[in-house]
Amino acid sequence: MDTYVFVYGTLRRGEINDLTAAAARAGLPAPEYAGLASLRGRLYDFGDWPGLLPDPDAAPVTGDVYRIDPALLPLMDAIEEYDPAGGSCFVRRRLRLEVAGRLLDCYYYPIDPAHIGDAIRTDATDWVVHRKTRMR
Protein backbone atom coordinates (compact mmCIF):
# COMPACT_ATOMS: atom_id res chain seq x y z
CA MET A 1 0.00 0.00 0.00
CA ASP A 2 1.33 3.42 -0.95
CA THR A 3 1.93 6.06 1.72
CA TYR A 4 0.94 9.65 0.93
CA VAL A 5 1.41 12.89 2.86
CA PHE A 6 -0.23 16.30 2.52
CA VAL A 7 2.17 19.11 3.41
CA TYR A 8 1.02 22.72 3.70
CA GLY A 9 3.88 24.61 5.35
CA THR A 10 7.62 24.29 5.88
CA LEU A 11 7.76 20.79 4.36
CA ARG A 12 6.68 22.15 0.96
CA ARG A 13 9.11 22.45 -1.93
CA GLY A 14 11.64 25.25 -1.41
CA GLU A 15 10.67 25.86 2.22
CA ILE A 16 12.99 25.50 5.24
CA ASN A 17 12.07 21.85 5.87
CA ASP A 18 11.65 20.88 2.20
CA LEU A 19 10.58 17.22 2.30
CA THR A 20 12.74 16.17 -0.65
CA ALA A 21 15.84 17.78 0.86
CA ALA A 22 15.08 16.25 4.28
CA ALA A 23 14.79 12.78 2.72
CA ALA A 24 18.09 13.25 0.86
CA ARG A 25 19.93 14.35 4.04
CA ALA A 26 18.63 11.20 5.80
CA GLY A 27 19.61 8.93 2.91
CA LEU A 28 15.97 8.03 2.22
CA PRO A 29 14.31 7.70 -1.19
CA ALA A 30 13.03 10.96 -2.66
CA PRO A 31 9.31 11.62 -2.23
CA GLU A 32 7.32 11.48 -5.46
CA TYR A 33 5.20 14.58 -6.09
CA ALA A 34 1.56 13.56 -6.65
CA GLY A 35 0.00 17.02 -7.06
CA LEU A 36 -1.70 19.93 -5.38
CA ALA A 37 -4.60 19.41 -3.01
CA SER A 38 -6.57 21.44 -0.53
CA LEU A 39 -8.15 20.98 2.86
CA ARG A 40 -10.69 23.32 4.44
CA GLY A 41 -9.12 24.98 7.43
CA ARG A 42 -7.51 28.02 8.96
CA LEU A 43 -3.82 28.84 8.87
CA TYR A 44 -2.14 30.23 11.98
CA ASP A 45 1.14 32.12 11.69
CA PHE A 46 3.68 31.15 14.35
CA GLY A 47 6.42 33.25 12.75
CA ASP A 48 8.73 30.74 11.09
CA TRP A 49 6.06 28.13 10.51
CA PRO A 50 2.30 27.69 10.14
CA GLY A 51 -0.29 25.61 11.89
CA LEU A 52 -3.41 24.36 10.15
CA LEU A 53 -6.62 23.92 12.10
CA PRO A 54 -9.17 21.96 10.06
CA ASP A 55 -12.52 23.74 9.74
CA PRO A 56 -15.22 22.57 7.32
CA ASP A 57 -16.59 26.13 7.14
CA ALA A 58 -13.27 27.74 6.19
CA ALA A 59 -11.68 28.30 2.81
CA PRO A 60 -9.55 25.53 1.28
CA VAL A 61 -5.87 25.64 2.28
CA THR A 62 -3.45 24.62 -0.46
CA GLY A 63 -0.75 22.01 -0.01
CA ASP A 64 1.33 19.46 -1.86
CA VAL A 65 0.80 15.71 -1.81
CA TYR A 66 3.71 13.30 -2.06
CA ARG A 67 3.99 9.53 -2.23
CA ILE A 68 6.71 8.63 0.27
CA ASP A 69 8.67 5.69 1.53
CA PRO A 70 7.09 4.84 4.93
CA ALA A 71 10.56 5.22 6.50
CA LEU A 72 10.17 8.99 5.95
CA LEU A 73 7.27 9.24 8.45
CA PRO A 74 9.51 9.08 11.56
CA LEU A 75 11.67 11.84 10.10
CA MET A 76 8.57 13.94 9.45
CA ASP A 77 7.43 13.24 13.04
CA ALA A 78 10.79 14.56 14.27
CA ILE A 79 10.61 17.68 12.10
CA GLU A 80 7.08 18.39 13.35
CA GLU A 81 8.11 17.47 16.93
CA TYR A 82 5.17 15.09 17.00
CA ASP A 83 4.91 12.80 20.00
CA PRO A 84 2.32 10.02 19.58
CA ALA A 85 1.96 9.92 23.38
CA GLY A 86 0.46 13.42 23.22
CA GLY A 87 1.34 16.91 24.32
CA SER A 88 2.87 18.01 21.01
CA CYS A 89 1.98 21.13 19.11
CA PHE A 90 1.21 19.04 16.03
CA VAL A 91 -0.71 15.81 15.74
CA ARG A 92 -0.47 13.31 12.91
CA ARG A 93 -3.80 12.51 11.29
CA ARG A 94 -5.11 10.85 8.14
CA LEU A 95 -7.57 12.21 5.66
CA ARG A 96 -8.76 11.49 2.14
CA LEU A 97 -8.00 14.12 -0.48
CA GLU A 98 -8.63 14.45 -4.18
CA VAL A 99 -5.34 14.73 -6.04
CA ALA A 100 -5.24 14.91 -9.83
CA GLY A 101 -8.64 13.23 -10.07
CA ARG A 102 -7.81 10.42 -7.61
CA LEU A 103 -8.83 10.00 -3.99
CA LEU A 104 -5.78 9.37 -1.82
CA ASP A 105 -5.49 8.61 1.88
CA CYS A 106 -2.88 11.01 3.22
CA TYR A 107 -1.14 11.71 6.50
CA TYR A 108 -0.86 15.34 7.56
CA TYR A 109 0.08 17.36 10.63
CA PRO A 110 -2.63 19.75 11.85
CA ILE A 111 -2.07 21.89 14.90
CA ASP A 112 -3.45 20.81 18.27
CA PRO A 113 -5.90 23.64 19.15
CA ALA A 114 -4.55 23.67 22.71
CA HIS A 115 -1.21 24.94 21.36
CA ILE A 116 -2.39 27.89 19.27
CA GLY A 117 -1.48 30.35 22.01
CA ASP A 118 -0.50 33.76 20.59
CA ALA A 119 -0.23 32.59 16.98
CA ILE A 120 -1.89 34.94 14.50
CA ARG A 121 -4.89 33.56 12.67
CA THR A 122 -4.61 34.50 9.02
CA ASP A 123 -7.01 34.58 6.10
CA ALA A 124 -4.27 32.99 3.99
CA THR A 125 -5.02 29.85 2.03
CA ASP A 126 -1.40 29.18 0.99
CA TRP A 127 1.44 29.38 3.54
CA VAL A 128 4.16 29.97 0.94
CA VAL A 129 2.32 32.93 -0.61
CA HIS A 130 1.49 34.30 2.86
CA ARG A 131 5.08 34.00 4.08
CA LYS A 132 6.51 35.72 0.99
CA THR A 133 3.90 38.50 1.11
CA ARG A 134 4.42 39.03 4.83
CA MET A 135 8.17 39.56 4.28
CA ARG A 136 7.69 42.59 2.00
Salt bridges, closest charged atoms under 4 A:
ASP2 OD1 - ARG67 NH1 3.97
GLU15 OE1 - ARG131 NE 2.76
GLU32 OE1 - ARG67 NH2 2.57
ASP45 OD2 - HIS130 NE2 2.82
ASP45 OD2 - ARG134 NH1 2.72
ASP55 OD2 - ARG42 NE 3.28
ASP64 OD2 - ARG12 NE 2.95
ASP77 OD2 - ARG92 NH2 2.75
ASP105 OD1 - ARG96 NE 2.97
ASP126 OD1 - ARG12 NH1 3.02
